[in-house]
Amino acid sequence: MTDISGKAAVVTGGGSGIGMGLARELARQGAPVAVADIIFENAQKVADAINAANGRAVAIRCDVCDRESIRRMQQEATAALGPIQLVFANAGATSFDPLTEMSDDDVDWIIDVNLMGVMRTVRAFLPGMIAAGGGHICATASMAGLLPGWIPAHAPYSAAKAGIIGLMMNLRLELAGHGVHTTSYCPGGVATGMKVNNARYRPAKFGGPGTGEVHVGEESHDVAASQAFYRPEDIAPIVLNAVRNNRAFVFDHAEQRPLFRETYADIVEGCYDDIAAWEKEHGLPAANPTGAMLVNPAG
């Protein structure tokens, strides 16, 4: 079990949407919270609301695309709240443009903020968590990462979110002896305001902030429109319950289970059927006598 009450927490992307819901719920459950966001005013509003409700919070500006910004955030959060034992790597951005229509900056931003932003955040806080003897990292991935064939025109986003899942699952093995646990949160439909506000979070090195809405094509819109979108404050207790119980994953739409089965039972199992049939017909390849290494026969 991971205790939440009394444990200092950091939430990136905490100024709005899912991050705001998580920050408020953490405070409600007794955790002092560092609310980190690239738009400081948003972080301050959330921190002010928490403090007004007799919680404890501090606002910190942080751009997760900037390693130095994350390091400063880690130092400020630790100075304000003490050792951080709960890390919610939640900051992200989205896109529904076809890959061939995206600029290099578009692709780089989506990969950088969603995947590398989580990686940098984890690397900044992990040594302190290990030194403290335990903690929990919860990274916001997506059902689009767990089921990357689900929503069209979502390629860099799905790739980045799938990378988060791989990171969290492998770290789970690496950290098993340190008392640090990991969770991938895979939202399946949460009303975050991202469609309208997404461009505001774009760092200068990827073209800077904008004001336009995210364009969602017809095929992607049809999939999204079929989902119920929950409020961040309603899914936050679900996420914290999974963290408390050290779950590897947390979902928020039980009715999406058949989509998982279609992807992994039908598609992936079908590919295992292919290799099993090949081996039955052709036999197994001979094992390389030197194992993983290739040896030049000529010496």
Secondary structure as a PSIPRED ss2 file (coil, helix, strand):
# PSIPRED VFORMAT (PSIPRED V4.0)

   1 M C   1.000  0.000  0.000
   2 T C   1.000  0.000  0.000
   3 D C   1.000  0.000  0.000
   4 I C   1.000  0.000  0.000
   5 S C   1.000  0.000  0.000
   6 G C   1.000  0.000  0.000
   7 K C   1.000  0.000  0.000
   8 A E   0.000  0.000  1.000
   9 A E   0.000  0.000  1.000
  10 V E   0.000  0.000  1.000
  11 V E   0.000  0.000  1.000
  12 T E   0.000  0.000  1.000
  13 G C   1.000  0.000  0.000
  14 G C   1.000  0.000  0.000
  15 G C   1.000  0.000  0.000
  16 S C   1.000  0.000  0.000
  17 G H   0.000  1.000  0.000
  18 I H   0.000  1.000  0.000
  19 G H   0.000  1.000  0.000
  20 M H   0.000  1.000  0.000
  21 G H   0.000  1.000  0.000
  22 L H   0.000  1.000  0.000
  23 A H   0.000  1.000  0.000
  24 R H   0.000  1.000  0.000
  25 E H   0.000  1.000  0.000
  26 L H   0.000  1.000  0.000
  27 A H   0.000  1.000  0.000
  28 R H   0.000  1.000  0.000
  29 Q C   1.000  0.000  0.000
  30 G C   1.000  0.000  0.000
  31 A C   1.000  0.000  0.000
  32 P C   1.000  0.000  0.000
  33 V E   0.000  0.000  1.000
  34 A E   0.000  0.000  1.000
  35 V E   0.000  0.000  1.000
  36 A E   0.000  0.000  1.000
  37 D E   0.000  0.000  1.000
  38 I C   1.000  0.000  0.000
  39 I C   1.000  0.000  0.000
  40 F H   0.000  1.000  0.000
  41 E H   0.000  1.000  0.000
  42 N H   0.000  1.000  0.000
  43 A H   0.000  1.000  0.000
  44 Q H   0.000  1.000  0.000
  45 K H   0.000  1.000  0.000
  46 V H   0.000  1.000  0.000
  47 A H   0.000  1.000  0.000
  48 D H   0.000  1.000  0.000
  49 A H   0.000  1.000  0.000
  50 I H   0.000  1.000  0.000
  51 N H   0.000  1.000  0.000
  52 A H   0.000  1.000  0.000
  53 A C   1.000  0.000  0.000
  54 N C   1.000  0.000  0.000
  55 G C   1.000  0.000  0.000
  56 R C   1.000  0.000  0.000
  57 A E   0.000  0.000  1.000
  58 V E   0.000  0.000  1.000
  59 A E   0.000  0.000  1.000
  60 I E   0.000  0.000  1.000
  61 R E   0.000  0.000  1.000
  62 C C   1.000  0.000  0.000
  63 D C   1.000  0.000  0.000
  64 V C   1.000  0.000  0.000
  65 C C   1.000  0.000  0.000
  66 D C   1.000  0.000  0.000
  67 R H   0.000  1.000  0.000
  68 E H   0.000  1.000  0.000
  69 S H   0.000  1.000  0.000
  70 I H   0.000  1.000  0.000
  71 R H   0.000  1.000  0.000
  72 R H   0.000  1.000  0.000
  73 M H   0.000  1.000  0.000
  74 Q H   0.000  1.000  0.000
  75 Q H   0.000  1.000  0.000
  76 E H   0.000  1.000  0.000
  77 A H   0.000  1.000  0.000
  78 T H   0.000  1.000  0.000
  79 A H   0.000  1.000  0.000
  80 A H   0.000  1.000  0.000
  81 L H   0.000  1.000  0.000
  82 G C   1.000  0.000  0.000
  83 P C   1.000  0.000  0.000
  84 I E   0.000  0.000  1.000
  85 Q E   0.000  0.000  1.000
  86 L E   0.000  0.000  1.000
  87 V E   0.000  0.000  1.000
  88 F E   0.000  0.000  1.000
  89 A E   0.000  0.000  1.000
  90 N C   1.000  0.000  0.000
  91 A C   1.000  0.000  0.000
  92 G C   1.000  0.000  0.000
  93 A C   1.000  0.000  0.000
  94 T C   1.000  0.000  0.000
  95 S C   1.000  0.000  0.000
  96 F C   1.000  0.000  0.000
  97 D C   1.000  0.000  0.000
  98 P C   1.000  0.000  0.000
  99 L H   0.000  1.000  0.000
 100 T H   0.000  1.000  0.000
 101 E H   0.000  1.000  0.000
 102 M C   1.000  0.000  0.000
 103 S C   1.000  0.000  0.000
 104 D H   0.000  1.000  0.000
 105 D H   0.000  1.000  0.000
 106 D H   0.000  1.000  0.000
 107 V H   0.000  1.000  0.000
 108 D H   0.000  1.000  0.000
 109 W H   0.000  1.000  0.000
 110 I H   0.000  1.000  0.000
 111 I H   0.000  1.000  0.000
 112 D H   0.000  1.000  0.000
 113 V H   0.000  1.000  0.000
 114 N H   0.000  1.000  0.000
 115 L H   0.000  1.000  0.000
 116 M H   0.000  1.000  0.000
 117 G H   0.000  1.000  0.000
 118 V H   0.000  1.000  0.000
 119 M H   0.000  1.000  0.000
 120 R H   0.000  1.000  0.000
 121 T H   0.000  1.000  0.000
 122 V H   0.000  1.000  0.000
 123 R H   0.000  1.000  0.000
 124 A H   0.000  1.000  0.000
 125 F H   0.000  1.000  0.000
 126 L H   0.000  1.000  0.000
 127 P H   0.000  1.000  0.000
 128 G H   0.000  1.000  0.000
 129 M H   0.000  1.000  0.000
 130 I H   0.000  1.000  0.000
 131 A H   0.000  1.000  0.000
 132 A H   0.000  1.000  0.000
 133 G C   1.000  0.000  0.000
 134 G C   1.000  0.000  0.000
 135 G E   0.000  0.000  1.000
 136 H E   0.000  0.000  1.000
 137 I E   0.000  0.000  1.000
 138 C E   0.000  0.000  1.000
 139 A E   0.000  0.000  1.000
 140 T E   0.000  0.000  1.000
 141 A C   1.000  0.000  0.000
 142 S C   1.000  0.000  0.000
 143 M H   0.000  1.000  0.000
 144 A H   0.000  1.000  0.000
 145 G H   0.000  1.000  0.000
 146 L H   0.000  1.000  0.000
 147 L C   1.000  0.000  0.000
 148 P C   1.000  0.000  0.000
 149 G C   1.000  0.000  0.000
 150 W C   1.000  0.000  0.000
 151 I C   1.000  0.000  0.000
 152 P C   1.000  0.000  0.000
 153 A C   1.000  0.000  0.000
 154 H C   1.000  0.000  0.000
 155 A H   0.000  1.000  0.000
 156 P H   0.000  1.000  0.000
 157 Y H   0.000  1.000  0.000
 158 S H   0.000  1.000  0.000
 159 A H   0.000  1.000  0.000
 160 A H   0.000  1.000  0.000
 161 K H   0.000  1.000  0.000
 162 A H   0.000  1.000  0.000
 163 G H   0.000  1.000  0.000
 164 I H   0.000  1.000  0.000
 165 I H   0.000  1.000  0.000
 166 G H   0.000  1.000  0.000
 167 L H   0.000  1.000  0.000
 168 M H   0.000  1.000  0.000
 169 M H   0.000  1.000  0.000
 170 N H   0.000  1.000  0.000
 171 L H   0.000  1.000  0.000
 172 R H   0.000  1.000  0.000
 173 L H   0.000  1.000  0.000
 174 E H   0.000  1.000  0.000
 175 L C   1.000  0.000  0.000
 176 A H   0.000  1.000  0.000
 177 G H   0.000  1.000  0.000
 178 H H   0.000  1.000  0.000
 179 G C   1.000  0.000  0.000
 180 V E   0.000  0.000  1.000
 181 H E   0.000  0.000  1.000
 182 T E   0.000  0.000  1.000
 183 T E   0.000  0.000  1.000
 184 S E   0.000  0.000  1.000
 185 Y E   0.000  0.000  1.000
 186 C E   0.000  0.000  1.000
 187 P C   1.000  0.000  0.000
 188 G C   1.000  0.000  0.000
 189 G C   1.000  0.000  0.000
 190 V E   0.000  0.000  1.000
 191 A C   1.000  0.000  0.000
 192 T C   1.000  0.000  0.000
 193 G C   1.000  0.000  0.000
 194 M H   0.000  1.000  0.000
 195 K H   0.000  1.000  0.000
 196 V H   0.000  1.000  0.000
 197 N H   0.000  1.000  0.000
 198 N H   0.000  1.000  0.000
 199 A H   0.000  1.000  0.000
 200 R H   0.000  1.000  0.000
 201 Y H   0.000  1.000  0.000
 202 R C   1.000  0.000  0.000
 203 P C   1.000  0.000  0.000
 204 A H   0.000  1.000  0.000
 205 K H   0.000  1.000  0.000
 206 F H   0.000  1.000  0.000
 207 G C   1.000  0.000  0.000
 208 G C   1.000  0.000  0.000
 209 P C   1.000  0.000  0.000
 210 G C   1.000  0.000  0.000
 211 T C   1.000  0.000  0.000
 212 G C   1.000  0.000  0.000
 213 E C   1.000  0.000  0.000
 214 V C   1.000  0.000  0.000
 215 H C   1.000  0.000  0.000
 216 V C   1.000  0.000  0.000
 217 G C   1.000  0.000  0.000
 218 E H   0.000  1.000  0.000
 219 E H   0.000  1.000  0.000
 220 S H   0.000  1.000  0.000
 221 H H   0.000  1.000  0.000
 222 D H   0.000  1.000  0.000
 223 V H   0.000  1.000  0.000
 224 A H   0.000  1.000  0.000
 225 A H   0.000  1.000  0.000
 226 S C   1.000  0.000  0.000
 227 Q C   1.000  0.000  0.000
 228 A C   1.000  0.000  0.000
 229 F C   1.000  0.000  0.000
 230 Y E   0.000  0.000  1.000
 231 R C   1.000  0.000  0.000
 232 P H   0.000  1.000  0.000
 233 E H   0.000  1.000  0.000
 234 D H   0.000  1.000  0.000
 235 I H   0.000  1.000  0.000
 236 A H   0.000  1.000  0.000
 237 P H   0.000  1.000  0.000
 238 I H   0.000  1.000  0.000
 239 V H   0.000  1.000  0.000
 240 L H   0.000  1.000  0.000
 241 N H   0.000  1.000  0.000
 242 A H   0.000  1.000  0.000
 243 V H   0.000  1.000  0.000
 244 R H   0.000  1.000  0.000
 245 N C   1.000  0.000  0.000
 246 N C   1.000  0.000  0.000
 247 R C   1.000  0.000  0.000
 248 A C   1.000  0.000  0.000
 249 F E   0.000  0.000  1.000
 250 V E   0.000  0.000  1.000
 251 F E   0.000  0.000  1.000
 252 D C   1.000  0.000  0.000
 253 H C   1.000  0.000  0.000
 254 A H   0.000  1.000  0.000
 255 E H   0.000  1.000  0.000
 256 Q H   0.000  1.000  0.000
 257 R H   0.000  1.000  0.000
 258 P H   0.000  1.000  0.000
 259 L H   0.000  1.000  0.000
 260 F H   0.000  1.000  0.000
 261 R H   0.000  1.000  0.000
 262 E H   0.000  1.000  0.000
 263 T H   0.000  1.000  0.000
 264 Y H   0.000  1.000  0.000
 265 A H   0.000  1.000  0.000
 266 D H   0.000  1.000  0.000
 267 I H   0.000  1.000  0.000
 268 V H   0.000  1.000  0.000
 269 E H   0.000  1.000  0.000
 270 G H   0.000  1.000  0.000
 271 C H   0.000  1.000  0.000
 272 Y H   0.000  1.000  0.000
 273 D H   0.000  1.000  0.000
 274 D H   0.000  1.000  0.000
 275 I H   0.000  1.000  0.000
 276 A H   0.000  1.000  0.000
 277 A H   0.000  1.000  0.000
 278 W H   0.000  1.000  0.000
 279 E H   0.000  1.000  0.000
 280 K H   0.000  1.000  0.000
 281 E H   0.000  1.000  0.000
 282 H H   0.000  1.000  0.000
 283 G C   1.000  0.000  0.000
 284 L C   1.000  0.000  0.000
 285 P C   1.000  0.000  0.000
 286 A C   1.000  0.000  0.000
 287 A C   1.000  0.000  0.000
 288 N C   1.000  0.000  0.000
 289 P C   1.000  0.000  0.000
 290 T C   1.000  0.000  0.000
 291 G C   1.000  0.000  0.000
 292 A C   1.000  0.000  0.000
 293 M C   1.000  0.000  0.000
 294 L C   1.000  0.000  0.000
 295 V C   1.000  0.000  0.000
 296 N C   1.000  0.000  0.000
 297 P C   1.000  0.000  0.000
 298 A C   1.000  0.000  0.000
 299 G C   1.000  0.000  0.000
